[in-house]
Amino acid sequence: MARLTGFLYEIGLLKRYKRTGWLVAGVGDPESIADHSFRAAVIAGVLAAMEGANPDRAVMLSLFHDSQETRLTDLPYLARPYVTKASNEEVTEHQTRGLPQPVLTMITGAVGEYEGGTSREAACARDADKLECLIQAIEYREQGNRNTQPWIDSSLARLQTSSAKRLAEEALATGSLEWLAQALGDSP
């Protein structure tokens, strides 16, 4: 139980680590890795339901897709050509050493499937990662940051599923607070 408790504390670092790409873009107080992972997991479930895949599995893959960043941090793309890093599977193997076997199997299986990218659920989780970034970039742009277009463009270009592409088109055509007016109009 001590190793498992330690792992849970380690995962908590994701709530404190900021997404570095947004710092590069000049966002003053960017989202944390955990903030990103939460909405990406919700999006993964939505995409999987729309694509006829297993939403529960897609959510699971998405929840663990950036768990390695407790040890690697969120390296900006600018740094990647200069840094040699372990694979996400290797980091996960180190993170989960000594955990109860069912937990170890669950986590390493989710990370391996996500990184392999061959299942429909992995495709949805990977698209959710990009779609969440696109939506966040739109929100930061609407809050006055003019430097987010490269994140929008690169995220849009990497989407694979038809559902993610349709959602991205709608997000680009819709203001991030348009849902609020509708919700207020729908309230009792």
Contacts in CASP RR format, 6 or more apart in sequence:
PFRMAT RR
TARGET T0000
AUTHOR 0000-0000-0000
METHOD contacts of the structure
MODEL  1
MARLTGFLYEIGLLKRYKRTGWLVAGVGDPESIADHSFRAAVIAGVLAAM
EGANPDRAVMLSLFHDSQETRLTDLPYLARPYVTKASNEEVTEHQTRGLP
QPVLTMITGAVGEYEGGTSREAACARDADKLECLIQAIEYREQGNRNTQP
WIDSSLARLQTSSAKRLAEEALATGSLEWLAQALGDSP
3 97 0 8 1.000
3 98 0 8 1.000
3 99 0 8 1.000
4 99 0 8 1.000
4 100 0 8 1.000
4 103 0 8 1.000
7 95 0 8 1.000
7 96 0 8 1.000
7 99 0 8 1.000
10 70 0 8 1.000
10 95 0 8 1.000
11 67 0 8 1.000
11 70 0 8 1.000
12 34 0 8 1.000
12 70 0 8 1.000
13 70 0 8 1.000
14 32 0 8 1.000
14 33 0 8 1.000
14 34 0 8 1.000
14 37 0 8 1.000
14 66 0 8 1.000
14 67 0 8 1.000
14 69 0 8 1.000
14 70 0 8 1.000
15 32 0 8 1.000
15 33 0 8 1.000
15 34 0 8 1.000
16 32 0 8 1.000
17 32 0 8 1.000
17 33 0 8 1.000
17 69 0 8 1.000
17 70 0 8 1.000
17 73 0 8 1.000
17 74 0 8 1.000
18 30 0 8 1.000
18 31 0 8 1.000
18 32 0 8 1.000
18 33 0 8 1.000
18 74 0 8 1.000
19 30 0 8 1.000
19 31 0 8 1.000
19 32 0 8 1.000
19 33 0 8 1.000
19 35 0 8 1.000
19 36 0 8 1.000
19 74 0 8 1.000
20 73 0 8 1.000
20 74 0 8 1.000
20 75 0 8 1.000
20 76 0 8 1.000
21 30 0 8 1.000
21 74 0 8 1.000
21 76 0 8 1.000
21 77 0 8 1.000
21 151 0 8 1.000
22 28 0 8 1.000
22 30 0 8 1.000
22 31 0 8 1.000
22 136 0 8 1.000
22 140 0 8 1.000
23 30 0 8 1.000
23 76 0 8 1.000
24 76 0 8 1.000
24 78 0 8 1.000
25 140 0 8 1.000
25 145 0 8 1.000
25 147 0 8 1.000
25 148 0 8 1.000
25 150 0 8 1.000
25 151 0 8 1.000
26 145 0 8 1.000
26 147 0 8 1.000
27 140 0 8 1.000
27 145 0 8 1.000
30 140 0 8 1.000
31 136 0 8 1.000
33 66 0 8 1.000
33 69 0 8 1.000
33 74 0 8 1.000
36 66 0 8 1.000
36 132 0 8 1.000
36 133 0 8 1.000
36 136 0 8 1.000
37 62 0 8 1.000
37 63 0 8 1.000
37 65 0 8 1.000
37 66 0 8 1.000
39 132 0 8 1.000
39 135 0 8 1.000
39 136 0 8 1.000
40 62 0 8 1.000
40 65 0 8 1.000
40 125 0 8 1.000
40 128 0 8 1.000
40 129 0 8 1.000
40 131 0 8 1.000
40 132 0 8 1.000
41 59 0 8 1.000
41 62 0 8 1.000
41 63 0 8 1.000
41 128 0 8 1.000
42 59 0 8 1.000
43 62 0 8 1.000
43 127 0 8 1.000
43 128 0 8 1.000
43 131 0 8 1.000
43 132 0 8 1.000
43 135 0 8 1.000
43 167 0 8 1.000
44 55 0 8 1.000
44 58 0 8 1.000
44 59 0 8 1.000
44 61 0 8 1.000
44 62 0 8 1.000
44 121 0 8 1.000
44 124 0 8 1.000
44 125 0 8 1.000
44 127 0 8 1.000
44 128 0 8 1.000
45 55 0 8 1.000
45 56 0 8 1.000
45 58 0 8 1.000
45 59 0 8 1.000
45 62 0 8 1.000
45 124 0 8 1.000
45 128 0 8 1.000
46 55 0 8 1.000
46 128 0 8 1.000
46 163 0 8 1.000
46 167 0 8 1.000
47 53 0 8 1.000
47 58 0 8 1.000
47 124 0 8 1.000
47 127 0 8 1.000
47 128 0 8 1.000
47 131 0 8 1.000
47 161 0 8 1.000
47 163 0 8 1.000
47 164 0 8 1.000
47 167 0 8 1.000
48 54 0 8 1.000
48 55 0 8 1.000
48 57 0 8 1.000
48 58 0 8 1.000
48 59 0 8 1.000
48 120 0 8 1.000
48 121 0 8 1.000
48 124 0 8 1.000
48 125 0 8 1.000
49 55 0 8 1.000
50 163 0 8 1.000
51 120 0 8 1.000
51 123 0 8 1.000
51 124 0 8 1.000
51 161 0 8 1.000
51 162 0 8 1.000
51 163 0 8 1.000
52 120 0 8 1.000
53 119 0 8 1.000
53 120 0 8 1.000
53 121 0 8 1.000
53 123 0 8 1.000
53 124 0 8 1.000
54 120 0 8 1.000
54 121 0 8 1.000
57 113 0 8 1.000
57 119 0 8 1.000
57 121 0 8 1.000
58 121 0 8 1.000
58 122 0 8 1.000
58 124 0 8 1.000
58 125 0 8 1.000
58 128 0 8 1.000
59 125 0 8 1.000
60 106 0 8 1.000
60 110 0 8 1.000
61 110 0 8 1.000
61 113 0 8 1.000
61 114 0 8 1.000
61 121 0 8 1.000
61 122 0 8 1.000
61 125 0 8 1.000
62 114 0 8 1.000
62 125 0 8 1.000
62 128 0 8 1.000
62 129 0 8 1.000
63 110 0 8 1.000
64 92 0 8 1.000
64 107 0 8 1.000
64 110 0 8 1.000
64 111 0 8 1.000
64 114 0 8 1.000
65 111 0 8 1.000
65 114 0 8 1.000
65 125 0 8 1.000
65 126 0 8 1.000
65 129 0 8 1.000
66 74 0 8 1.000
67 92 0 8 1.000
67 95 0 8 1.000
67 107 0 8 1.000
67 111 0 8 1.000
68 88 0 8 1.000
68 91 0 8 1.000
68 92 0 8 1.000
68 95 0 8 1.000
68 111 0 8 1.000
70 95 0 8 1.000
71 91 0 8 1.000
71 94 0 8 1.000
71 95 0 8 1.000
72 85 0 8 1.000
72 86 0 8 1.000
72 91 0 8 1.000
75 83 0 8 1.000
75 85 0 8 1.000
86 94 0 8 1.000
87 115 0 8 1.000
88 111 0 8 1.000
88 112 0 8 1.000
88 115 0 8 1.000
89 108 0 8 1.000
89 111 0 8 1.000
89 112 0 8 1.000
89 115 0 8 1.000
92 107 0 8 1.000
92 108 0 8 1.000
92 111 0 8 1.000
92 112 0 8 1.000
93 108 0 8 1.000
95 107 0 8 1.000
96 103 0 8 1.000
96 104 0 8 1.000
96 107 0 8 1.000
96 108 0 8 1.000
98 104 0 8 1.000
99 107 0 8 1.000
113 119 0 8 1.000
113 121 0 8 1.000
113 122 0 8 1.000
114 122 0 8 1.000
114 125 0 8 1.000
114 126 0 8 1.000
116 122 0 8 1.000
117 123 0 8 1.000
117 126 0 8 1.000
123 160 0 8 1.000
123 161 0 8 1.000
124 161 0 8 1.000
124 163 0 8 1.000
124 164 0 8 1.000
126 160 0 8 1.000
127 159 0 8 1.000
127 160 0 8 1.000
127 161 0 8 1.000
127 163 0 8 1.000
127 164 0 8 1.000
128 164 0 8 1.000
130 155 0 8 1.000
130 156 0 8 1.000
130 158 0 8 1.000
130 159 0 8 1.000
130 164 0 8 1.000
131 155 0 8 1.000
131 159 0 8 1.000
131 164 0 8 1.000
131 167 0 8 1.000
131 168 0 8 1.000
131 171 0 8 1.000
133 151 0 8 1.000
133 155 0 8 1.000
134 151 0 8 1.000
134 152 0 8 1.000
134 155 0 8 1.000
134 156 0 8 1.000
134 168 0 8 1.000
134 171 0 8 1.000
134 172 0 8 1.000
135 171 0 8 1.000
135 176 0 8 1.000
136 151 0 8 1.000
137 148 0 8 1.000
137 149 0 8 1.000
137 151 0 8 1.000
137 152 0 8 1.000
137 155 0 8 1.000
138 148 0 8 1.000
138 152 0 8 1.000
138 171 0 8 1.000
138 172 0 8 1.000
138 175 0 8 1.000
138 176 0 8 1.000
139 176 0 8 1.000
140 148 0 8 1.000
141 148 0 8 1.000
141 149 0 8 1.000
141 152 0 8 1.000
142 175 0 8 1.000
142 176 0 8 1.000
142 177 0 8 1.000
152 172 0 8 1.000
155 168 0 8 1.000
156 168 0 8 1.000
156 172 0 8 1.000
159 165 0 8 1.000
159 168 0 8 1.000
END
